[in-house]
Amino acid sequence: MAKKAKQEKAYQNFDDTDIPHTSHDDIQISFEDVGYNDENYRGSYSKDGKKHGHGTYTWPDGNIYTGDFVNDFAEGKGVQKWADGLVYEGDWKQGKM
């Protein structure tokens, strides 16, 4: 039998829409900004601190990835936008298009 996620409190997004906060036994989803060397990630994390679920990663040069993460890698559906205007939208596997 599949486990049901528990709906907890909601957080406010930048556009004042609610972001639901849910948790599973193996995944804790929380939304926060983390910066390192001008890189930024906003999205969900696993309990062991890896990017896991949906999120947005921004590099110092202006490149942005928005999509799914599994164990710190872009995995599943996502959109990569480069600072020069090039865009890739599609499937990802362990951080690669």
URFENFEN-V789751 format. One record per run of one state. SS is the DSSP state (alpha for helix, beta for strand, coil for the rest). FROM is the first residue (numbers start at 0). TO is the last residue. If there is no record, write none. Layout:
ss:SS from:FROM to:TO
ss:SS from:FROM to:TO
This chain:
ss:coil from:0 to:4
ss:beta from:5 to:11
ss:coil from:12 to:16
ss:beta from:17 to:22
ss:coil from:23 to:25
ss:beta from:26 to:35
ss:coil from:36 to:37
ss:beta from:38 to:45
ss:coil from:46 to:49
ss:beta from:50 to:57
ss:coil from:58 to:62
ss:beta from:63 to:69
ss:coil from:70 to:71
ss:beta from:72 to:80
ss:coil from:81 to:85
ss:beta from:86 to:92
ss:coil from:93 to:94
ss:beta from:95 to:95
ss:coil from:96 to:96
